[in-house]
Amino acid sequence: MEHTESNMHAVTLKEYGKNIQRLAIHIAGIEDRDKRTQSAFALVELVKQLNPQMKTENDQKIWDDIHIMSGFTLDVDGPYPKPEQDLLFRKPKNVGYPKGEVKFKHYGRNIEKLIEKAVELEDDEEQEAAIIYIGQLMRSFHSTWNRDNFDDAIILDDIKTLSKGKLHIDLDKVREMGLFETNTRRDFKLPSEPESSSPGGRRKFSGNDRRRNGGHSKKRR
């Protein structure tokens, strides 16, 4: 297979560099198919060794990139189908942005999502644990945004507003036990969050933990 001088010098994918591209072009020109395929597999492994961050990449992406660097002339028995040549000219998909305004911008949309999840919890103790967890996050955000004017009552009012009145916890209890203090460790895992096995990972908040801390669950009406 012949390759023009411009193909040899124009770097198609700069993240790989000129030498990797030259190897891809050279491999595409090997006449023996078996040797060509073996060399392509070796090049994929070489790319991973030279770029440790790419070890976490999907192998298919590296294979696609090798095809691209070869000018789509690489013909091998690879693990993935050869990508379409219009891949380089295909427009990226539009990024879907969340719709609707964030009510409290200093908290962000993720807090709103956490509150939506907490509202869905049917167990009273789990829901209260969720409120405490969310309250701690909101306090940390709020104290960064406005250090001079802060009170737990503000957090509770914001939680009530964002949950449309569906989440409740006693203000005196929050203040007396320091439930929203960030140094008061009360771990909680929402149903949609993966369980962490690490020592510092969040775990499901249990009723036993609450009783050891002197708390009692608040029944919803």
C-alpha positions in Angstrom: 0.0 0.0 0.0 1.3 3.4 -0.9 1.1 6.5 1.3 1.8 10.1 0.3 4.5 12.2 1.9 1.8 14.5 3.3 0.2 11.6 5.1 3.5 10.8 6.7 4.0 14.2 8.1 0.5 15.6 8.8 -0.4 14.5 12.4 -4.0 13.5 12.4 -4.4 12.9 16.1 -2.0 15.1 18.0 -2.5 13.3 21.3 -0.6 10.3 19.9 2.2 12.1 18.2 3.9 11.7 14.9 5.8 8.5 15.7 2.7 6.5 16.6 1.0 7.7 13.4 4.1 6.6 11.4 3.9 3.2 12.9 0.2 2.9 12.1 0.9 3.8 8.5 3.8 1.4 8.4 1.7 -1.5 9.7 -1.0 -0.7 7.2 1.6 -1.3 4.5 2.7 -4.7 5.7 1.7 -7.2 3.0 1.3 -10.3 5.1 -2.1 -10.1 6.8 -1.3 -12.2 9.9 1.9 -10.2 10.5 -0.1 -7.0 9.9 -2.7 -8.0 12.5 -0.1 -9.0 15.1 1.7 -5.7 14.6 -1.6 -3.8 15.0 -2.2 -5.6 18.3 1.3 -4.8 19.4 0.8 -1.1 18.6 -2.4 -0.9 20.7 -0.4 -2.3 23.7 2.5 0.2 23.0 0.0 3.1 23.0 -1.2 2.0 26.5 2.3 1.7 27.8 3.4 5.1 26.5 0.1 6.7 27.7 -0.8 5.3 31.1 -4.0 7.4 31.2 -5.2 5.5 28.1 -5.3 2.2 30.0 -8.7 3.2 31.3 -9.9 4.1 27.8 -12.1 1.7 25.9 -9.9 -0.4 23.6 -12.2 0.3 20.7 -11.3 3.9 20.9 -7.6 3.2 20.5 -8.3 0.8 17.6 -10.5 3.4 15.9 -7.8 6.0 16.3 -5.2 3.7 14.8 -7.5 3.2 11.8 -7.8 7.0 11.5 -4.1 7.6 11.8 -3.5 5.0 9.0 -5.8 7.0 6.7 -8.4 4.2 7.0 -6.1 1.9 5.0 -5.4 -0.5 7.9 -6.9 -3.9 7.0 -6.6 -6.4 9.9 -8.5 -9.0 11.8 -9.0 -6.7 14.8 -11.5 -7.2 17.7 -13.7 -4.3 16.4 -15.1 -3.4 13.1 -13.3 -0.7 11.0 -14.8 2.7 11.7 -16.6 4.6 9.0 -14.4 7.1 7.2 -16.9 9.9 7.8 -16.2 9.6 11.5 -13.7 12.5 11.3 -16.3 14.8 9.7 -19.3 13.8 11.8 -20.7 16.6 13.9 -20.8 15.9 17.6 -24.2 15.3 19.2 -25.8 18.2 20.9 -25.1 18.2 24.6 -28.4 18.0 26.6 -28.5 20.8 29.1 -30.9 20.6 32.1 -34.0 22.5 31.6 -35.5 25.0 34.0 -33.9 27.5 36.3 -32.0 26.5 39.5 -34.0 28.1 42.3 -31.0 28.6 44.6 -27.9 28.9 42.5 -25.5 28.8 45.4 -26.6 25.2 46.1 -26.7 24.0 42.5 -28.9 21.6 40.7 -27.4 18.5 42.4 -28.9 19.5 45.7 -32.3 19.7 44.0 -31.9 16.2 42.7 -30.9 14.9 46.1 -34.0 16.5 47.6 -36.1 14.9 44.9 -34.6 11.5 45.9 -35.2 12.1 49.6 -38.9 12.9 49.0 -39.3 9.5 47.4 -38.0 7.7 50.4 -40.8 5.9 52.3 -38.9 4.9 55.5 -39.1 7.8 58.0 -35.6 7.2 59.5 -34.0 7.0 56.0 -35.7 10.2 55.0 -34.6 12.0 58.1 -31.0 10.8 57.5 -31.3 12.1 54.0 -32.4 15.5 55.3 -29.4 15.6 57.7 -27.0 14.7 54.9 -28.5 17.2 52.5 -28.5 19.9 55.3 -24.8 19.4 55.9 -24.1 19.9 52.2 -26.3 22.9 52.0 -24.7 24.4 55.1 -21.2 24.0 53.6 -22.3 25.7 50.4 -24.2 28.4 52.2 -21.3 29.3 54.5 -19.1 29.7 51.5 -21.6 31.9 49.8 -22.6 34.0 52.8 -20.4 33.7 55.9 -22.0 36.6 57.8 -25.6 35.8 57.7 -26.3 32.2 58.5 -28.6 30.1 60.6 -29.9 26.5 60.5 -33.4 27.9 60.1 -32.4 29.2 56.7 -31.3 25.8 55.6 -34.6 24.2 56.8 -36.6 26.9 55.0 -34.7 26.2 51.8 -35.2 22.5 52.2 -38.9 23.1 52.7 -39.1 25.3 49.7 -37.2 22.9 47.4 -39.2 19.9 48.6 -42.5 21.8 48.3 -43.1 21.3 52.0 -42.6 17.5 51.8 -39.4 17.3 54.0 -39.5 18.1 57.7 -37.2 18.0 60.7 -37.4 19.8 64.0 -35.3 22.9 64.1 -34.6 22.7 67.9 -33.3 19.1 67.4 -31.1 20.3 64.6 -29.6 23.0 66.7 -29.2 21.0 69.9 -27.5 18.0 68.3 -25.6 20.0 65.7 -27.1 17.8 62.9 -26.0 20.1 60.1 -22.5 20.6 61.4 -20.1 19.3 58.8 -17.9 17.8 61.5 -20.8 15.7 62.8 -20.3 12.6 60.7 -23.6 11.1 59.7 -23.2 9.0 56.6 -26.0 8.4 54.2 -26.4 6.7 50.8 -29.3 7.5 48.5 -30.7 4.6 46.6 -29.2 5.8 43.3 -25.7 6.1 44.7 -23.3 3.1 44.5 -22.3 1.5 47.8 -18.7 2.3 48.7 -16.4 -0.4 50.3 -13.7 2.1 51.2 -13.3 3.1 54.9 -14.3 6.7 54.0 -17.2 5.7 51.8 -20.8 6.5 52.6 -23.0 3.8 54.0 -26.6 3.5 54.6 -27.7 5.5 57.8 -29.2 3.0 60.3 -31.6 3.4 63.1 -29.0 2.0 65.6 -26.6 4.9 64.7 -29.4 7.4 65.4 -30.3 5.8 68.8 -26.6 5.9 69.9 -26.6 9.6 69.1 -29.8 10.2 71.2 -32.0 11.0 68.2 -35.5 9.8 67.4 -37.1 9.5 64.0 -39.8 12.0 63.2 -42.9 10.5 61.7 -44.3 12.2 58.7 -47.9 13.2 58.8 
